[in-house]
């Protein structure tokens, strides 16, 4: 089954600019996405996002970050009430190539994703952004983690087109 993450272009520019605003420090955010299934493909459609406020970082370095559990609990609560998927975003600002999830990212997601899904049984996507590109993955409550294709939807007149990022 194919899974895609779709973000309106203007929203993606805003999120990406925020995540890459500090070239020496990783940054994080959470987004919320509706889910559409058509045949064997599933699309997560990003609707809204919250940047992590500066006082919600427990650790914020150029190669590692940790966000307050209270921030993630608020995100999980919204997802439980709305049924939206959760999209956990963070940056690798020093990576000029397409980013990869680091061992630190894997360890953090191994703790964070089950915590979110215990509060809200929804898909949780992880996205890492760098100046060189974007990489994403998805953990569905009923399945293991899998790769996720990211697209930015661009509205042109009365037709929508998708551009890969």
C-alpha positions in Angstrom: 0.0 0.0 0.0 1.4 3.4 -0.9 1.3 6.2 1.6 1.8 9.9 0.8 2.1 13.0 2.9 0.7 16.0 1.2 1.3 19.6 2.5 -0.1 22.8 0.8 2.9 24.7 -0.6 2.4 27.9 1.4 2.1 25.8 4.6 5.2 23.8 3.7 7.2 27.0 3.1 6.2 28.3 6.5 7.1 25.0 8.3 10.4 24.6 6.5 11.4 28.2 7.2 10.7 27.7 10.9 12.6 24.4 11.1 15.6 25.7 9.3 15.6 29.2 11.1 18.5 28.2 13.4 21.4 26.8 11.4 23.3 25.7 14.5 20.4 24.1 16.4 17.8 21.5 15.5 14.2 22.6 15.8 10.9 20.7 15.9 7.2 21.0 15.2 4.1 18.9 15.1 1.5 18.9 12.3 -1.9 17.4 12.1 -3.3 15.6 9.0 -6.5 14.3 7.8 -6.5 10.8 6.2 -7.9 9.8 2.9 -7.8 6.2 1.6 -8.4 5.4 -2.0 -8.0 1.8 -3.0 -4.5 0.6 -1.9 -3.2 4.1 -1.3 -3.5 6.3 1.8 -2.8 10.1 1.9 -2.2 12.2 4.9 -3.3 15.8 4.2 -1.6 18.3 6.5 -4.1 20.9 7.8 -2.3 22.7 10.6 1.0 22.8 12.5 2.4 24.0 15.8 6.1 25.0 16.2 7.7 23.9 19.4 8.0 27.0 21.6 11.5 27.8 22.9 10.6 27.0 26.5 9.3 23.5 25.5 12.8 22.3 24.5 14.3 20.1 27.2 17.5 19.7 25.1 18.3 21.7 21.9 21.6 21.1 20.2 22.9 21.0 16.7 22.8 17.2 16.6 20.1 16.3 19.1 16.9 17.6 20.6 14.3 16.6 23.2 10.9 18.3 23.6 8.8 18.4 26.7 6.4 15.5 27.2 3.7 18.1 28.0 4.0 19.4 24.4 3.5 15.9 22.9 0.6 15.2 25.3 -1.2 18.3 24.0 -0.6 17.1 20.4 -1.9 13.6 21.3 -5.0 15.0 23.0 -5.8 17.0 19.9 -5.3 13.9 17.7 -7.5 11.8 20.0 -10.3 14.4 19.8 -10.0 15.1 16.1 -8.9 11.7 14.7 -6.1 13.4 12.8 -2.8 11.8 12.2 0.2 13.3 14.0 3.2 14.4 12.0 6.4 14.9 14.1 8.8 17.2 12.2 12.4 18.2 13.1 15.4 19.6 11.3 19.0 18.5 10.6 20.2 22.1 9.8 23.8 21.1 9.0 23.0 18.4 6.5 23.4 19.7 3.0 22.2 16.5 1.4 18.9 14.6 1.7 18.6 13.9 5.4 18.4 10.4 7.0 16.9 9.5 10.4 19.8 9.3 12.9 20.3 6.7 15.6 19.2 9.5 18.0 16.0 10.1 16.0 15.3 6.3 16.0 15.7 6.1 19.8 13.5 9.2 20.3 10.8 7.8 18.0 10.9 4.4 19.7 9.8 6.2 22.9 7.6 9.0 21.4 5.5 7.2 18.9 4.1 4.5 21.3 3.4 7.3 23.8 1.4 9.3 21.3 -0.4 6.2 20.0 -1.3 5.1 23.6 -3.2 8.4 23.9 -4.5 8.5 20.3 -4.6 5.4 18.1 -3.7 7.3 14.9 -0.9 7.1 12.4 2.3 9.0 13.4 4.5 10.3 10.7 8.1 11.4 11.3 9.7 14.0 9.0 13.3 15.2 9.0 14.1 18.3 7.0 17.5 19.7 6.0 18.7 22.3 3.5 19.2 19.3 1.1 15.7 17.8 1.3 13.2 15.9 3.3 12.8 12.3 4.4 9.7 10.8 6.0 8.3 7.6 7.6 5.0 6.5 9.0 4.1 4.3 11.9 0.5 3.1 11.7 -1.0 1.8 15.0 -1.7 -1.6 13.4 1.6 -1.9 11.5 5.4 -1.3 11.6 7.2 1.8 10.5 7.4 2.3 6.7 8.8 4.8 4.3 6.5 7.7 3.4 6.6 9.8 0.2 6.3 13.5 0.8 4.6 15.9 -1.7 3.8 19.5 -1.6 0.4 20.2 -3.1 0.4 23.4 -5.2 -2.9 25.0 -6.1 -3.0 26.3 -9.6 -6.3 27.8 -10.6 -9.0 25.1 -10.3 -6.6 22.2 -10.5 -4.2 20.8 -7.8 -0.8 19.5 -8.9 1.7 17.8 -6.7 5.4 18.4 -6.6 7.8 16.0 -4.9 10.1 17.4 -2.2 
